[in-house]
Amino acid sequence: MIVELVSTGTELLLGQIINTNAPFLAARLNELGFSVLYQTSVGDNRERMKNVLRTALERADIVITSGGLGPTQGDITKEVTAALLNKSMYFHEDSAERIKRYFAERRICMSDNNLRQAMMPEGAKIVENTCGTAPGVIVEDQTAGKIIINLPGPPHELSAMFETSIAPYLKEKYGVQGAIVSKVLRTYGLGESALEERIKKYILSQSNPTLALLARNGEIHVRITARAASETDALQLIVNLEGQIRPLINEYIFGIDDETMEKSVGSLLLAKDLTIALAESCTGGLVTSRITDVPGSSRYLTGAVVCYSNEIKVTHVGVPENIIATEGAVSPKTAESMAQGIKEKYFTDIGIGITGIAGPDGATAGKPVGLVYIAIDGPAGRVGYQHYFNGNRTDVKHRTALAALNHLRQYLLTI
Amino acid sequence: MIVELVSTGTELLLGQIINTNAPFLAARLNELGFSVLYQTSVGDNRERMKNVLRTALERADIVITSGGLGPTQGDITKEVTAALLNKSMYFHEDSAERIKRYFAERRICMSDNNLRQAMMPEGAKIVENTCGTAPGVIVEDQTAGKIIINLPGPPHELSAMFETSIAPYLKEKYGVQGAIVSKVLRTYGLGESALEERIKKYILSQSNPTLALLARNGEIHVRITARAASETDALQLIVNLEGQIRPLINEYIFGIDDETMEKSVGSLLLAKDLTIALAESCTGGLVTSRITDVPGSSRYLTGAVVCYSNEIKVTHVGVPENIIATEGAVSPKTAESMAQGIKEKYFTDIGIGITGIAGPDGATAGKPVGLVYIAIDGPAGRVGYQHYFNGNRTDVKHRTALAALNHLRQYLLTI
């Protein structure tokens, strides 16, 4: 089955946003055994969109659009789809009710044009949107035996709708040939090329399962994808290959599939029944925010202090004034006293101290932008780390947060 | 002049890489006054690539391809371009020499297939690659008066080649195409459709400048795009339209172009010479982290406490124990004492308190997941807000952060 992805939206043609929906859909559809042979982007223009969809229907069996389902005048994807397949639009009561409920539950007054989103091509399957107001649409062209699927543009709405409704629909309608299963080994601490060197012979020799390296904000993901008659067989193929490559990169693997660094850290803290508090300077609360992204993190996180000023470091974290005076606010000793101080003040098992220069200002002789000190104090004693991160201010913050979480993970593994 | 961008490479169809070349070229071409109306991605397959290029030539004057200029058998873009325009390929000595030099200078031994990169369509303009081995190609179809430009796939090679050779070529060949200038008014607090209702008549009536609404993580961006003979004229058109729509939505506009909410808050704090501290519970430090994303934020942010446990709320923020006992940790009174407490303990002009239920657990009778209280205490007195946010845990955190920053912005405007 040949698929064409059609991304709609003038902002794409102006280069104002990067299209992440197309690669997401392409990857998932390939895993399901469909061939995505074309991807097209077109603006919110009826004539051009109609021509693009016509061309797509000529060369593909399934056309999946993204974007243009919103309430505004510029949202025309459903209408153009209906026009192309000679179907009229009708007002879908259930969708209207759901949209009204959506606003009512959020205590937001709804303006009338939101109900445009309840206008549907006749005979279309309506797909519920669990993350937003715009329903998706599946229109089957019985005569040509082809299908157009309209999905919303916001990536989280699109991905949720694809997983909950579209993938099951496609599987049922076309019956996936055998099973395609993927497993992701999330690694941190080794560069992409260094990682590739270690497992190169498997990347080159493997055709099933396949091995792919994907760099994802500071992490490198090793994706193992196996195709087999049954899911069990596919999983067995994955287990075999994983058993071969794990010994080569095991120390860098922190999580599996969607297990984030903060999630794996949280699991370790729970397993070892330890509590934690943080004193963050240059990261400004980012590390604590990531830790609290994990449901149930209140069971091990007591709290944190963002000690941006030296006064707060001294008064509310307990860093001795003379250490800041003699060593400087950005120093190994300051990071260590931050870790020790927050641990004692917040009565936790573990304390973390982070201080550095996020930039662009603040660099001094011998202390460049990107210099960061991370310290951990806890049952396994006190440890400290020095890093030089590059990139802009937010890059440095994010790299520091990831490094701090990984240091904590490795610290917990020694307990 | 109508342009179509054709990105080649099977990795795009597999969703293994995100296409950043298309948005880069689209943005630059629009700035030069060209209209990019279509973007297509196709794999390394002769027949399909030829058909895609044929379709592109039918609907565009200029077709710019990216990728497929490398040394491997899979790199076929130049050959397919030549075949489509009925041109033969020949061996271009100068390019061959340049490629040999490239490897020699880098002390890398060159494999023969690298010389495939010196095969060129007859009559083509050869464009030097200053960052890699693959030259670019400009093929003019005299009869049809159309052009195909082949650019390399690696983004840094493509962008360098576009700036040094392609942009000048296009400017010279087509003269100044005039300019397209965009200005974005970033708004918060009014839904996309409600916002559209207010400026609908301008959206519908305007063809130049055009008005577009874009939803961006909780913000709505109003994009004004003007086309004119010169940048100055385009800017004037924007100023005129902005003057007409501003009165209708002014209270919701918080920033221009890339001015984030935290940046505009920071500017207000600096302008009014006020300092701030935060007590965050359900947001776990996210608001403080966003505030510290702004360079120089240490001039107004003293610090913050992430008070996840009630003990921290009492001991380190100064919330009276009985308030938590009688009103609950998630209550207007607790938020207000958090704001007041952190302001007093951290000796700042303004204190902010945020408490709520991020979920998925923690909901109680009358206090659903997504219930959030935000309080501000400062020179203009103490104010509190109640919100019901939807979405998962991180959605609630992000919506709360945005709301808190906007409440602070509006509070500062009253001072």
Interface residues (C-beta under 8 A of the other chain):
Chain A: T10 E11 L12 L13 L14 G15 Q16 I17 I18 N19 T20 A22 P23 F24 L25 A26 A27 R28 N30 V36 L37 Y38 Q39 T40 S41 V42 G43 N45 R48 N51 V52 T55 R59 G70 P71 T72 Q73 G74 E105 R106 R107 I108 C109 M110 S111 D112 N113 N114 C131 P154 A212 L214 L278 E280 T283 G284 G285 L286 V287 T288 S289 I291 T292 D293 P295 G296 S297 S298 L301 T302 G303 A304 V305 V306 C307 Y308 S309 E311 I312 H316 K345 Y346 F347 A358 G359 P360 D361 R393 T394 K397
Chain B: L12 L13 L14 G15 Q16 I17 I18 N19 T20 A22 P23 F24 L25 A26 A27 R28 N30 V36 L37 Y38 Q39 T40 S41 V42 G43 N45 R48 N51 V52 T55 R59 S182 G191 E192 S193 A194 E196 E197 K200 I203 L204 A212 L213 L214 A215 R223 T225 L278 E280 T283 G284 G285 L286 V287 T288 S289 I291 T292 D293 P295 G296 S297 S298 L301 T302 G303 A304 V305 V306 C307 Y308 S309 E311 I312 H316 K345 Y346 F347 A358 G359 P360 D361 Y388 F389 N390 G391 R393 T394 K397
